[in-house]
Amino acid sequence: MTNTRFQDSVKHLLLVGGGHSHLAVLKSFGDTPAAGARLALLSPSRHAFYSGMVPGVVAGHYRPEDCRVDLGALAARAGARFLLDSAAGVDPARREVTTARGERLHYDVLSLDTGSSAGGLAGAAEHALRVRPVEPFLAGWERLRESARRGEVRRIAVIGGGAAGVEVLLAMRHGLAGVAAQFALFSELPVLAGHGGRRRMARILGERGVAVRSGRKVVAADENGLELDGGERFEAQAAVWATGAYAPSWVAQSGLATDARGFVAVRDTLQSHSCPEIFAAGDVATVVGEARPKSGVFAVRQGPVLARNLRRALAGEVPVRFRPPSRSLALISCGDPYAVASWGRFSLEGAWVWRWKDRIDRRFVERYRLGPAGG
Ligand SMILES: Cc1cc2nc3c(=O)[nH]c(=O)nc-3n(C[C@H](O)[C@H](O)[C@H](O)COP(=O)(O)OP(=O)(O)OC[C@H]3O[C@@H](n4cnc5c(N)ncnc54)[C@H](O)[C@@H]3O)c2cc1C
């Protein structure tokens, strides 16, 4: 086990995870280096995927490289050491992060942006394709598409009636145009609960022949399909697991203050409730008293505030507050170049909404790309 504590007076800022907020942090430190600070980025992958474009990859509108950012290049520009490994725990007393490979990394200021996990379901690891992490999901989709084209998959069940589940289902349907596959969507809550566009989307799912089973809890997946609450079975040759966000278990095990679901409890400055030198943003964090749905929109909004507060923490200055908007715009793609816009109780739809989303998404990725095709 190596200990990378340095015997010098510079402050060590350790960024864990290449999530949406940390992209803004890396860009900021690349644009304006912080004097007297040494940066490191810990990530299990060289690339960060922009999830908003992932359904478009599945549908065939984009290549995987169109929606990814080269973290190595972004880190190099920010003067940060890039460490290809993942965090397995934090020891706040020693100010160390332990990695999956057993390294111990010292920090003076720590920032967590590791996203959420897809959560557990009996049999899901073996028999369902999980939408997170993105890279294995896209590889699994390639295999599923080939099996469906060979006629081995005739029925596909998607579990999760939030925006990710709906988008991924409609994207798969578009990606399998001409293949005789049926789709079913299982959702414990009403599909797109809380979205102004839920009625429009219910109509679109119906028009496209998707069987929607809301109010049904899926309790297990196996090689023949799904088992529902109450023992009912649903036969399917493929299952895709796209339910809500779950907290990574190492967070609570590290002794950090968490919310009831195990996410890092942070103040409106994005500082941990238990350790002010630890910051967290994106899905892995919950701003206590200002909790919002776990979505990329909020992770993106937190990025510039996080960058500012990390600089202030390194300089020993008081951090500023993050003020989340009360609602956010959701642009939900429908597989083909068509999308539904949902903002509070209001909604709109059309091919122009898809083009609008496409422009926003491409612009986001372009902002963080330094080389051709995302490196
Ligand atoms: C298919 C799909 C479509 C979606 N579409 C939208 C959308 O259109 N709009 C929207 O607002 N939201 C969308 N979401 C939700 C959105 O993806 C998340 O809310 C968002 O990605 C959260 O961003 P983040 O910064 O928290 O972390 P993420 O973007 O999830 O990134 C976390 C990073 O941390 C790394 N990491 C993970 N664990 C560790 C570890 N232990 N150590 C080090 N690094 C680690 C990962 O490799 C990853 O690069 C979608 C989700 C999915 C699955």
The ligand as an ORCA input file, in Angstrom:
! r2SCAN-3c Opt
* xyz 0 1
  C     -29.670      6.948    -19.792
  C     -29.685      8.167    -18.938
  C     -30.126      9.380    -19.461
  C     -30.173     10.509    -18.658
  N     -30.587     11.686    -19.226
  C     -30.610     12.799    -18.464
  C     -31.021     14.038    -19.045
  O     -31.371     14.136    -20.226
  N     -31.038     15.131    -18.230
  C     -30.669     15.058    -16.913
  O     -30.696     16.084    -16.218
  N     -30.287     13.910    -16.344
  C     -30.230     12.771    -17.087
  N     -29.836     11.587    -16.509
  C     -29.392     11.592    -15.109
  C     -27.919     12.004    -15.098
  O     -27.180     11.044    -15.791
  C     -27.304     12.083    -13.727
  O     -28.133     12.788    -12.857
  C     -25.934     12.790    -13.841
  O     -25.073     12.040    -14.669
  C     -25.290     12.961    -12.498
  O     -24.078     13.608    -12.711
  P     -22.909     13.496    -11.662
  O     -22.049     14.676    -11.881
  O     -23.477     13.282    -10.324
  O     -22.110     12.172    -11.996
  P     -21.983     11.242    -13.287
  O     -22.213     12.003    -14.533
  O     -22.819     10.040    -13.029
  O     -20.472     10.864    -13.251
  C     -19.876     10.225    -12.158
  C     -18.456      9.865    -12.536
  O     -17.818      9.353    -11.385
  C     -17.109      8.162    -11.707
  N     -17.122      7.313    -10.519
  C     -18.115      6.512    -10.086
  N     -17.760      5.897     -8.947
  C     -16.503      6.325     -8.661
  C     -15.586      6.039     -7.611
  N     -15.887      5.208     -6.619
  N     -14.373      6.656     -7.634
  C     -14.065      7.515     -8.637
  N     -14.889      7.815     -9.655
  C     -16.092      7.232     -9.658
  C     -17.853      7.569    -12.891
  O     -16.965      6.803    -13.687
  C     -18.366      8.808    -13.609
  O     -17.442      9.242    -14.594
  C     -29.780     10.432    -17.289
  C     -29.349      9.215    -16.760
  C     -29.281      8.097    -17.562
  C     -28.805      6.802    -16.970
*
